[in-house]
Structure formats: C-alpha cells, structure tokens
Amino acid sequence: MPQQIRAGALRGAILARGKDGIPLMIEAVRGADYVLTAVAARAAMELPGPEVTAALAAELPKLTADKQVLLINTLGYRGDASAGTALLALAAKGPDAVRLAAVENLTHLAYAPALPLLASCRWGARPIWPPRHGPAWVTFPARTPRPPSGPCSPTTMPRSVPWRSR
C-alpha cells in the first residue's frame, strides 16, 4: 500500500478514536517509520486534552534524538504547560539539537521554572546559542509587553529605512 495512503489512514484512525486513539498514536511514535511518526505527531496537534500531552511527554526519554525534536515541537505547538517538566529535563542534557528544541519550546510554553536554565544555556559550561543569536528569554512571554528598545527598534531606526512607517 502506498505510504501516503497509510499515513492518511493512520491520521484518520487516531483522530476518529479521539482519546482512545492515544495508544495507536504512541505505537506509531515508537515505530521505525519516521513518516508515520510525523503523522502521529500531526494528529497529536489536533487532538484535545491533557492526556495526549502526558502520553507524549512520557514517551520523550525513550526516543531517538530526531523523534525527540519532533515531539518537543509538537508539545510546544500544543501549548500545554504540563509538558514543561519533561522539556526541562531534555533541555538540561542531551544532544544540542534536542536541547535547543526543548529550550525554544519551553519559551513558547512560558514555563517559568526554565528561566535559570535559559541563562545557563547562553552563558553556562555548554552554551547552545552562538553569540550572534539572542537568548530565548527575549521572546519569553511577559505579563505586560514592553515596547522594543535598542539600536534596531522602530523608534531609533533612521528615517531612510524604506519599510519603516512614518
């Protein structure tokens, strides 16, 4: 059977079953076929409920790095802060790609216990941000947004910049 038909059938089966489709989703995540793993991750983005987040977070430590990155991004997309503990554990150790994905998605979740780790990822013994990149807490959601400031803010840009509104 063609791959795209199997992928569509898997997504449909997971979504049609709702919460009862979580075991099927986890089975696909554990499988060797990365395409079906990606389909299961996409279905997880569409399934509501904290049970889906809990199942994905529990599966994270058991997976390879490429699947971890996929599920970390899925958990960040879901926006459920209950995944913060699992992401924090992966951000603290592991391959740099996994750490970076975990830190970026902890920022999306506004998971406050991650702030000390964000600082260590920038200036600690194993920094994962090159100096030219800004730290993740720059995008950390704040309760009250502040207007941009600094050398590249709209208020300090020269008037000759064509895209700047006047």
BELUR-V215701 format. One record per pair of residues at least 4 apart in sequence whose ideal C-beta (glycine too) atoms are under 6 Angstrom apart, sorted by the first residue. I is the first residue (numbers start at 1). J is the second residue. If there is no record, write none. Layout:
BEGIN
<<I/J> <I/J>>
END
This chain:
BEGIN
<<1/5> <1/6> <3/35> <7/35> <7/39> <10/28> <10/36> <10/39> <11/39> <11/43> <12/16> <14/21> <14/24> <14/25> <14/43> <15/43> <17/21> <19/51> <21/25> <22/55> <25/40> <25/43> <26/55> <26/59> <28/36> <28/40> <29/37> <29/40> <29/59> <31/36> <37/67> <41/70> <41/74> <44/52> <44/56> <44/74> <45/74> <45/77> <47/52> <50/82> <53/78> <53/80> <53/82> <53/83> <56/71> <56/75> <57/83> <57/86> <60/68> <60/71> <60/86> <63/67> <63/68> <65/95> <65/98> <68/72> <68/98> <69/97> <69/98> <69/101> <72/101> <72/102> <72/105> <75/83> <76/105> <76/108> <81/109> <81/111> <83/87> <84/88> <84/109> <84/111> <87/102> <87/105> <87/106> <88/114> <90/94> <90/98> <90/102> <91/99> <91/102> <91/103> <91/117> <94/98> <94/99> <96/128> <99/128> <100/128> <103/121> <103/136> <106/111> <106/114> <107/136> <107/139> <107/140> <110/141> <114/118> <118/136> <118/137> <120/124> <121/128> <122/127> <122/129> <122/135> <129/133> <134/138> <148/153> <149/153> <157/161> <157/164>>
END
